[in-house]
Structure formats: structure tokens, C-alpha cells
């Protein structure tokens, strides 16, 4: 997992990991188009950089980068704990 997407659905924030950026962007694009997800952005695990999501050139939310970063780090911690047993 190299990229973690952060999004909201029914006002609850979630994160999901992906191995490549194309799949991460596709997830946010189609989630917004088809499943009423509210995309926040993508956290890149190796660099710690956050890319705010824009749908067709426009931001979908006004969430701060720190929220995306924190949710992504929480997701990574939970994933590590799960694999460690």
C-alpha cells in the first residue's frame, strides 16, 4: 500500500489503501460520481505528501490537509496492528 485515499460517506470519514495512484484516483472519481462519496484527498505513504482531490477541476470539500494526513496515519496504524495480530 503506497497511497491512502480519505473520503466521507454520510458524514463519516474513512480511509482505504491502494498500491498505485491511478487506482486511488479512480476510486475517488467513481465514488463521487456513482456512490455519493465525498472525496477529500490522497496521502502518499512514502513521502507524506497530501494531494487534495479535485473533481473535474473543482475541489469537492474544504477539508484541511492535516485531517487527511491524520486519518491516513490512523488507517496505517490500524492496518499494522491488524497484521501484527
PyMOL commands that set and color helices and strands:
alter all, ss='L'
color gray80, all
select helices_A, chain A and resi 21-34+65-84
alter helices_A, ss='H'
color red, helices_A
select strands_A, chain A and resi 3-9+12-18+38-44+50-52+54-55+58-59
alter strands_A, ss='S'
color yellow, strands_A
deselect
rebuild
show_as cartoon
